[in-house]
Amino acid sequence: MTSFLATSLAYGEVSTKGLAQCGGLFLLDTDSKDLSGTFCHVNDSVSAGKYTVFAGLSNYRIDGLWNDGWTLSLNSNRTIGSAGIQAYFRYISLSVKASSQPSLASNITAHTRDSSFYASATFERGNPELATISWESENDSDEVHFIEARWETEYLRKGFAIGARIAGNDVDAHLEQIRTAPQNVHREYYIKDSSRVWFWDSRIAHRFERSRLELYYAGLYANANIFGNTYRDNSIKRFMYIPLEANLHYGDIRWEHQLFGLQARGLKADIRMEKNNKRFFETFAPNRLLPASLTQTLSFSFLQRNYRVDADLDLSAITLGGHFSPQFDITRHTKITPRIDIHGYYTYDDVSVDKASETTSFIGFKSENESWSWMLESYGIIAGLGVSVERATQGILRNLSLFATATQLIPLKTDFIERGKSEKQESSAPETPEQTSPDENKNAGLESGKIFRNGFGAHLGFSIQF
């Protein structure tokens, strides 16, 4: 495809480079929890003089499952094709890329003649379908026992980056903003969002004679409002409203030699969901899932029921370790490079949830407040094995590379603690004493590390250049 598109552009030497790769991450507990993700990507590019034409095909799949008397699942399976063109000139470069997501992106870069300094701007607009989320009750006799909602959004991405090479140092910084707009797709159940995300990162790297030192930092701030809506008889009702605010910080220090390397990484994330006490902004309002005829039938005894939720998630994680990757010459043009990665990790995660359940009936009002908190602390080893084979010649086939890696998380100690308490209040009765359950080590596959021991990551692929 790209070879055909480049024919009319070609003058001088033409080079073609293709890449095919697949990978996946699998964390699973076959009893009640499952999380897996896979991707496959194929791309090809043709360079002819100042121009490069490229095309690609990607498939992404994410599956999540949580079973706790009811089943909540998330699925996203997308196949996306893309194509674009880049043009390189002495002081400026341009690129345009379109995909079947659908999306359209453009980039302009100004740089010095030797590319020792550059500044670029990116603009992208798209309208993807993010996922399908479904909920199923274990009781088939419930008025609504199954919900399936598709999540679509429209986004606008703007970014700016600068970089330079100064005295043997590579320095760059990047700032990006993504804004989404809600989409009314008018299905029986659908999800939409209105979000603003800021992302920034910076990197500095220094090359020594036989090694390289790199420092990297990335940050993210997100303010998102996620809505769940029903659409019946030309009427829209909101049954879910989740406002999220997130802050994430990530740091990475690595030193790499020809045969080995050392690396330290740290992650800190804070996610907050705050309830809104305004009318029609309940976190969950299940009565709005019911058809109008059924709501009218129940209205004498069941006028309103809703849930308002506050939640906090604090996540901290660090890793420290390194890799060893010697290189061996098999033949004159073929090299094989095995790789061993060993990292120690430590993570401490804390989640707290406060839920207020309110029911208004014909005879009065009832309120129930419940609180839960979960603590997960774990440390262990992240082990990885990999191998790459590269063949470089001077003929038509310039370079052929094959690579494969596998990664396993090995918890040495994992503690999972759950706490909960509840408080009930009725308009026709005095407040009842607070009910509190003691700390529990509940075996949900977490405290034993089962969900992590059953999980692994894998990546394999090959690249070819003519």
Secondary structure, DSSP 8 states (H G I E B T S, - for coil): -HHHHHGGG--S-EEEEEEEEEEEEEEEETTTEEEEEEEEEEEEEEEETTEEEEEEEEEEEEEEEEESSEEEEEEEEEEEEEEEEEEE-SSEEEEEEEETTTEEEEEEEEE-TTSSEEEEEEEEEE--EEEEEEEEES-TTSSS-EEEEEEE-EEEEEEEEEEEEETTEEEEEEEEEEEEE------SEEEEEEEEEEEEEEEEEEE-SSEEEEEEEEEEEEEEEEEEEEEETTEEEEEEEEEEEEEEEEEEEEEEESSEEEEEEEEEEEEEE----STT--SB-GGGGS-HHHHHHHTTT--EEEEEEEEEEEEEEEEEEEEE---EESSSSEEEEEEEEEEEEEEEEEEEEEEEEEEEETTEEEEEEEEEEEEEEEEEEEEEEEEEEEEE-SSS--EEEEEEEEEEEEEEEEEEEEEEEEEEEETTB-----EEEEEE---SSSTT-HHHHT-EEEEEEEEEE-
